[in-house]
């Protein structure tokens, strides 16, 4: 899990939500619902503070194939004016 990337539900993740897949814990399920391909790690972490360690939950979801990255990390210097 890379905190600099944005994640979305994979096809498997979307099916897990739609079918209320057994074996998905309540904290993982809540985090999976929050992941939409638009929110970055910092926002997800803030929104899921009551769930515990956001990085750990996202790592578990990624390892299970329920989420996937949608963007590449943006270098800090990107977007600056050319010299």
N, C-alpha and C positions, 0 to 999 in steps of 0.2 A: 504494500500500500504506500503510495507516494503522496504526501500531503500537498504537493505542488500541482497535482492533477485534479481535474474535475471528474467525478464518477457518475455513471447512470446505471439503472437496473439492466441486467442482461436479459435475454429472452427467458432464461431460467428464473431470474429474479422476479420478472413480471408475472410469470406463471405461479410462482410461490405465493405472491400476494393475492392473485386472483382466486387461487384454489385453496388458500389458507393451509399451505403445506405443513404437515406434521413434522416435528423435529426442529422447527424454527422457533427459537425462544422468543419471549415477548420483547426483550430489549433489541434483539437482532431484527425482529419484525418491524418494530417502531423505527429503527434506524433505516431499514430498507425502504420504508414508506417515505421518509424524508429525502432520500437520495433521488434526485430528479434530473441530473445532467446539467443543472444550472448553478446550484450552490457549491461553493468551494469548501474545502475542509474547515476553515475557520468558522464559517457560518453554520455548517452542520454541527461542529463541535459545540457552538453556543446554543443552538436549538435543541441539542440532545444532551445537555449537561446533566439532566436528571437521570439519564440512562447509564452513566459511568464513563469509562474510557472510550471516547469516540474512535480513536486510532485502532484500538483493539477490536472493537465491533466491526469497523470497516475492513480490517484485515481478515476477520473471520468470514465476512460476507464475500470478500474477493476470493479467498481460498476455496470457498464453496461454489464459486462460479456464479454468484448471484448479482455481482456488480462488476463493471468494467470501466476503464478510463475512456473519456471522450475527448480529452485535450492533452496536448503536450505541455510540459512546464515552460513558462515564459522566462527567458533570461532577464535579469534585473535591468540590463542596459537596453533592452528592446524597447522600441517606441520613443526613444530619445531623438532629439533633432540631430541630423548629421553634422559632423564638424567641418 
